[in-house]
Amino acid sequence: MKLEVPEQKKLVFELTMPIRWGDMDAMGHVNNTTYFRYMETIRIDWMRAVGAMPNPLGEGPVIVNAFCNFYKQLEYPGEVLARMYTSDPGRTTFETWTTMEMADQPGVIYAAGGATAIWVDFPKQKAIELPQWMREVVS
């Protein structure tokens, strides 16, 4: 099943990351699992920037699913320009989306993916309503 990044979304963060030599696999291109690390990195940096870091003693977002579509091979050396978007806030969830380009080739999408975040009360281990301030951030 192939999922696509939707047209309707809100750009919330951009980040440029170096492609490291160790990111490559035996075939000489960035390993598929590393794309998920790139998406995790931009998502965590964005969460920190908006004050939404998960608090084990309180509440915060948890990823409940994730996907990535691979269009072109990222290769060392270079830098990845990642753009993160949000959309579709629900009662307890919101969607995150990431596109990845080579920094020296803006506009050429090498990979794109997404993840559903659910807002959780960690001590109760239960989904709770998305706080209004977070709803405003992702809408």
C-alpha positions as CSV (number, residue, x, y, z in Angstrom):
1,M,0.0,0.0,0.0
2,K,1.4,3.4,-1.0
3,L,0.4,6.5,1.1
4,E,0.9,10.0,-0.3
5,V,1.6,13.3,1.4
6,P,-1.6,15.3,1.0
7,E,-1.9,18.6,-0.8
8,Q,-3.6,20.3,2.2
9,K,-1.0,20.6,4.9
10,K,0.8,23.3,7.0
11,L,4.6,23.8,6.7
12,V,5.8,24.0,10.3
13,F,9.6,23.4,10.2
14,E,12.6,23.0,8.0
15,L,16.0,21.4,8.8
16,T,19.1,20.7,6.9
17,M,21.1,17.6,8.0
18,P,24.4,16.2,6.8
19,I,24.4,12.8,5.1
20,R,27.0,10.9,7.0
21,W,29.3,8.2,5.5
22,G,27.8,5.7,8.0
23,D,24.2,6.4,6.7
24,M,25.0,4.4,3.6
25,D,24.5,0.7,3.0
26,A,26.6,-1.8,1.0
27,M,24.9,-0.5,-2.2
28,G,26.4,3.0,-1.7
29,H,23.2,4.9,-1.0
30,V,21.5,5.9,2.2
31,N,20.0,2.9,4.0
32,N,16.1,2.9,4.1
33,T,16.0,2.9,7.9
34,T,18.0,6.1,7.9
35,Y,15.2,8.0,6.2
36,F,13.1,7.2,9.3
37,R,15.9,8.7,11.4
38,Y,15.8,11.8,9.4
39,M,12.0,12.1,9.9
40,E,12.5,11.5,13.6
41,T,15.2,14.1,13.9
42,I,13.1,16.9,12.2
43,R,10.0,15.8,14.2
44,I,11.9,16.0,17.6
45,D,13.5,19.3,16.7
46,W,10.1,20.7,15.8
47,M,8.5,19.3,19.0
48,R,11.3,20.9,21.1
49,A,10.8,24.3,19.2
50,V,7.0,24.3,19.9
51,G,7.2,23.0,23.5
52,A,5.7,19.7,22.8
53,M,8.4,17.3,24.0
54,P,6.9,14.2,25.5
55,N,7.0,14.2,29.3
56,P,7.1,10.7,30.9
57,L,5.5,12.2,34.1
58,G,2.9,14.1,32.1
59,E,1.6,14.1,28.6
60,G,2.8,14.5,25.0
61,P,2.8,13.0,21.5
62,V,3.5,9.4,20.6
63,I,3.9,8.1,17.1
64,V,1.4,5.3,16.3
65,N,2.3,4.6,12.7
66,A,4.9,5.8,10.1
67,F,5.6,5.3,6.4
68,C,8.1,6.5,3.8
69,N,8.0,6.5,0.0
70,F,11.4,6.3,-1.7
71,Y,11.6,8.2,-5.0
72,K,15.4,8.7,-5.6
73,Q,18.5,7.5,-3.8
74,L,20.1,9.9,-1.3
75,E,23.9,9.5,-1.4
76,Y,26.9,10.7,0.5
77,P,28.3,13.4,0.4
78,G,25.5,15.9,0.7
79,E,22.9,17.5,2.9
80,V,19.3,16.5,3.3
81,L,16.8,19.4,3.3
82,A,13.8,18.1,5.3
83,R,10.5,19.9,5.5
84,M,7.9,19.0,8.0
85,Y,4.2,19.6,7.7
86,T,1.1,19.0,9.9
87,S,-2.5,18.4,9.1
88,D,-5.8,16.9,10.2
89,P,-6.0,17.4,13.9
90,G,-8.5,15.1,15.4
91,R,-9.8,14.6,18.9
92,T,-6.6,12.9,20.1
93,T,-4.4,12.8,17.0
94,F,-2.7,14.9,14.3
95,E,-0.7,14.0,11.2
96,T,2.9,14.8,10.4
97,W,4.4,14.7,7.0
98,T,8.1,15.1,5.8
99,T,9.6,15.6,2.5
100,M,13.3,15.1,1.9
101,E,15.4,16.7,-0.8
102,M,19.1,17.2,-1.5
103,A,20.0,20.7,-0.2
104,D,21.7,21.5,-3.5
105,Q,18.7,20.3,-5.5
106,P,15.7,22.1,-3.9
107,G,12.3,21.1,-5.3
108,V,13.4,17.6,-6.2
109,I,11.7,15.2,-3.7
110,Y,13.9,12.2,-2.9
111,A,11.6,10.7,-0.3
112,A,8.4,11.6,1.5
113,G,6.7,10.1,4.5
114,G,4.4,10.7,7.4
115,A,3.5,9.7,10.9
116,T,0.3,9.8,13.0
117,A,0.9,11.3,16.4
118,I,-1.5,10.6,19.3
119,W,-1.6,12.8,22.5
120,V,-1.1,10.6,25.5
121,D,-1.3,10.9,29.3
122,F,1.8,8.9,30.1
123,P,1.2,7.9,33.7
124,K,-2.3,6.7,32.8
125,Q,-1.0,5.2,29.4
126,K,-4.2,6.5,27.8
127,A,-4.9,8.8,24.8
128,I,-6.3,12.2,25.8
129,E,-7.8,15.1,24.0
130,L,-5.3,17.2,22.0
131,P,-4.6,20.4,24.0
132,Q,-6.0,23.5,22.3
133,W,-2.6,25.1,22.1
134,M,-1.3,22.1,20.2
135,R,-4.4,22.0,18.0
136,E,-3.6,25.6,17.0
137,V,0.1,24.8,16.3
138,V,-0.8,21.9,13.9
139,S,-3.9,23.5,12.2
